[in-house]
Amino acid sequence: MKYLVLIGDGMSDLPLKELGGKTPLEAAKTPNMDFLAQNGTCGWVNNIPKGMTPGSDVAATSIFGYDPKKSYTGRGPLEAASLGVKLKKGDVAFRCNLVTVKDGKMDDFTAGHISTEEAASIINDLDKKIGEKNIRFYPGLSYRHLVVISEDMTNIKCTPPHDITGQMVEDHLPQGAGAKLLKYLMKESIMPLFEHPVNIKRMSKGKKPASMIWLWGQGVAPQIPTFKKKYKKTGAVITAVHLLKGLGRILGLDVIDVPGATGFLDTNYKGKAEYALKALKKHDIVFVHVEAPDEAGHMGDVKGKIRAIEDFDKLVVGTILKGIRITGDQDIRILVLPDHPTPIAKMTHTSDPVPFVIYPGIPHAKRFNEKEIKKSKLRIKHGHLLMAKFLH
């Protein structure tokens, strides 16, 4: 038996007035996920344990079959693993966003979705100008980067930048022991960024500049068993997002890069599905993660989220179902789910349960959406238990 896990990041939502009381998932045309729902077991799963921040890192840990309360140490260490940065004892890794601050407010937590090439030039320059022996900057993908600090800073409270769009940044700066250093680095980044040739060029073209760094998601290297050791199966992960790549590497999964995978609305959906089908020939289980619905949710973009969901359905789920039909391979089980909701109205993650479908299974619904799947009585309170159910 082979297994596919298809994650539509942030796909679940709340009813919207502009959609006539429907959620984006209900309003979208999703014939392929509807087929799975009509021929599979549907239910609800809570991927965010009580008291934990509803981030993709926590939710993904649950989806991969690990209890976040025991396994999760922070987002930064996952980013570090993805970038090949080895954390030593005493190292604390922070996610480092390039952001746009305007009139003292968080204008854009992605710095206008700055390109990876532009961002690398900025981050490398910051490492030279404000980095030190115990403070190191590492370039990542687009606006997502890494800072490693060799001090005990695990008790600091930091706020994700995507949670404060339109709010005064001064009200959300780091707090706690060691916060003084983080605030110093964040404010010291402003002038080098203002003077950087990349930002001068971006502003001349009417693009948003990377006007500041934002540090958050801190943690130390986790100590958890590999997926093969825990579940006796080999696996791979396909994603454009560093934190899921990092989680995959920590769990000993094969991390597969797909050309054109951007982590945004223009990602190579079909390529991810095609690479997943190829990976199944070598591995027992393949995780496919698509970030686009989540990005649209953070932007409050209703049309963009519906389009992302429809592209996920047609180009990811549809391509995989077509590939299975062509090969005639019936020994494949498919799990489709969001990791967490990213409601348009809130423009950030919530801890609410999300719908899922396991195909093939016992039919519970006519469509894959929140309203239909509420009819199912199947509820999984602890998300990390879903993997065992899916595999066995």
N, C-alpha and C positions, 0 to 999 in steps of 0.2 A: 504494500500500500504506500502511495505517495501523498504528500500533504501540501496544500497551498494556503497561506494566510494573506489576505488582501486587506490592507488598512487604509481607509479613506480618512485621513487626519482631520479631526474637527467637523466631520460630515453632519453629525447630529445637531439639531437646533430647536428653537421654540417657534410656535405659531406666530406669523407676522401679519399685521393688518394689511400691508401692501400686497400680500399674497392671498388675501381673502381668508385669513385664519389658518393657512397652511404653512408648514415648515418648508424650507428649500428642498429637503429630501422628498417631501410629498408633492411639491410643485414640479420637480424635475422629471424628465422622461427617463426611466431606468428599466427598460425591458429585460435586461440581462440579470440584474439583481432581483427583479420581480420573479423571473424564472426560478432562481435559486430559492426564493422564499416559498414559491408554490410547490417546490419539490424538496424542501429541506426543513430542518428543525430550527425554529426561530425562538428568540428569547431576549432577555435583558441581562446585561452584565455591568458590574460596577468596578471599573479599573483603577479608581482613585480611593485608597484606604482613607478612612475617617481621620481628619486632622492633617492630611498631607496636601501639599500644593498641587492643584490639578494641571500639571504639566505633561507634555508628551513623553518626557523621560520617565516619569512615574508610571504613566499609563502603559507605555511600551514595555516596561519591566513586567507589569502584570500580564500583558498579552503574550510575552515570551515565556510565561509560566513561572515567574519568580515573585515571591512576596516582597513588594517594595519596602515594607517595614523592616525586613531583615537584610535585603540586598542593596537597597538604594543609598548612595552616599552623596549625591549631588549631580547636577548636569555637567559641570566643568570636567570632572574625570572622564565622562563619556566622550566629550569633545576631544580631550587629550588623547584618548585611545584611538580615536578616529584619525587624528593627525600624526599618530606614531610618536607622541611625546610621552616618555616614560616618567611617571611620577615617583619620586623617591620618598622615603619616610620623612614626614614634616612638610612636604609640598602640598599646597592647596591650589586647586585649579579653578579659575573663574571663567565663565563665559564673558566675552568682550564684544559687545555690539558696537558697530559704528552707527550713530544715530544723528538725526537732524533736530536741533533745538532752536526754536524760533520764539522770540519775545519771552524767553524764560520757560516756554512750554514744550513738551515732547510733541514735536510736529510729525516725525516719522521715525519709527524704531528700526527701519531698514536703510536709512539714508538714501531714499529714492531707489531702493534695490540696486545699490552700487555694484558694479561688476567685480568679479574676483580679482582681476588684474589690477584694477584701480585700487581696490582695498589692500592688496598685498603690498603695494608701494607705500601706502599710508602706514600700515602696521609695522613694516620693516623700519620705516623712518622713526616711528614712535619708540621702537625698541632701542634705537641708537640714542635718541634724545632724552627719554625719561626712564628707560629701562636700566636696571642695575644687576649686580650679580645674583641677588635674591628676588629680582622682579624681571620676568622674561615674557616678551610678547611673541606670539606665534600666529601667522596668517592662516586663515581658514577659507571659507567659501562665502562669497558675496559680503553681507554685513556681519556674518557670524565668525568670531575669532576667539583667541584664547590668551589668557594671562595666567602665569604660574608664579605664585609668591611662596617663598620658603619661610613661612611663619605660621604660627597657630592662629588661624582666622576662621575657624569653623563655626564660631558662635555669633558671627555677624548676621544681621538681618538685611537682606537685599531685596529689592523689588524688581520683577521682570519689566523691561521697558514697554512690552506690548500691553501691559496692564494700565498704563498711564497716558495713553494717547490724548493730547489736548489738555493735560494737567501740568501744573507747575512742577518742574523737576526738583526744585529746592525742597519741596515737601516730601520727596520720595528718595532722597539720598541714603546711602547705607547707614545703619545704626549698630551700636554695640562696640565691644572691645576690638580695636583694630580698624574701625570705620574711618578714623582720621587719615590713615594711609590711603584707603580707597578713594575717599573724597579728594585727597590731594592729587592722585593720579588722574581722576576724571576731570578735574578742573585744569590741571597742568596740560592736558591734551588739547585744550581749546585753541591756544595760540599756534602751536605747530600745525594743527589741522587747518586753521584759517589761512595760514601762509603757504600751505602745500599746493604745488602745481596742479595736482589732480582736482582739488576743490576749486581752484581758480578757473580751470578749464570747464568744470561742470557748471559753475555759476554763470560763466559766459554763454553757455548753451541753454540756460534756463532750467538746469537740473538742480535737485536738492543736494546741498553739500553734506559731507560727513563732518559735522561741526563739533562732535564730542564723542568720547567713548563712554559706554555704560557697562559697569561690572556687576555681575550677579551670578546665581547658579553655582555657588562654590561647593567644593567637596574634596575629599581625599580618595585615593584609589580604592575601589571596592574589592572585596575578597569573596568571590562566589564561584560555585562549580560550573564547569562548561555545560553547554546544552547536551552534548553527547554523553557526558558522565551522568547527568541528571535524568535524561529521557531516552538514552540508548539509541539516538538517531543523529545522523549527520545533517547539516543544514546550511543555508545561505540566506543572506539578506540583501535586498535591492532597495536603495533609497538614495536621495540626493542630500539628505540631512545628516550632518556630522554626528549628532548625538545618537542616532540609530545605528550609524556605521560603527561608532565607538562601542555601543552596547553589543553589537554583533561580534566585534573583535574580542571583547572581554569574555563573551560566551563561547568563543572558539568557532564561530560561524564564518563561512566564506563570504567576504564582502565583495559584491559584484558591482562595478561601475558601469553605468549605461550612458553612452554618448547622448548628449542633449538633455540629460536629467538635470533640471535646474532648481527644483524645490519650489517652483512658482507655477502660475497658470499656464505658462508656455512650455511646461516640461514634456519630455518624450514619453507620454503614457504608453503608447503601443510598444515602444522599444523595451520598456520595463516588463511588459507581459511576455514578449517574445524571449527575452533573456531568462525570464522565470521558467518558461517551458523547457528551455535548453538546460537550465540548472537542475531541473528535476531528474534529468537522465543520470546525473552524478550524485545528487543528494536525496535524502528522504523527505525533507521539508524545506520550503522556500517561503520567506516573508517578503512581501512586496508592499512598500510604504509610499503613499502619495500625499504630499504636503499641501497641494493646491487648495482644497476646500478650507483648510485651516487659515491659510493666508488671506483668502477672500473674507472669511469671518472676522479676522482682525481688522480688516479695512472697512468693515461694514458694507461690503459690496454684495448686494443681494443677487444681482444678475451674474456677477462673477462667480459666486458660490454655486448657483444653479448650473452654470456652464461647467464648472470644475467637477461637480457631481456627475453630470451627463457625460463628460469626457472620461471620467473614471469608469463609469458603467460601460460605455461603448468601446473604449480603446484598451482598457485593462481587463475588466471582467469579460467583455464580449470577445476579445482576442483570445483569451484563455479558453473560454467555452468552445470557440470555433476550433482551436488547436486540439482540444480533447476529442471533439467529434471527428476531426480529420484523421487522427491517429487511432481512434477507436479505443483509446485507453480509458477504461471504466474504473480502474483501481486508483482513483485520485479523489481525495476528500478536499473540500474547499471551505474555508472559514472567511466570511466577510464581516467587517465591523469598523466603526470609528474607534479611535482611542479614547476620546472624550468629546463632549459637545464644545463648539465654539460659536455661541449664539451671536447672530448679527446685531441684535439689540444691545448686547453687552460688550462686543468686540474683544472678548477675552475668553479663556477657558472656564468651564464650570466642572463641578465634581459629580454631576448627575450621571446615572446609569445610561448606557448606550445600547441600541439594538444590535443583535448579531444574527447570522444565519449560518448553520452548518449543513453543507450539501454533500451527498444526499442525506435525507433524513425523513422524519415524520412531518408532513406539511402542517403549518400553523397559520399561514397568512397568504393573502392574494398579492400583496405588494411588499417591497422592502422599504418601509418607512415607519416613523414613530407611531402614527395612528393605528396602522394595521397590526404592528407587532405587539401593541399593548394588549391585544386579544390573547396573546400567549401567556400561560401561567408559569412558564419557565423563567426563573430568576436565579442568577448566580451572584451572590452577595460579595464574594471575594474573587476578583478578576483573575488572579493567578491560578485558580482552580479550573478555569475554562480549558487551558491547554491539555490537561490530563483527560478531560472529557472528550475533547476533539481528537486526540490521538488514540483513545481506547474505547 
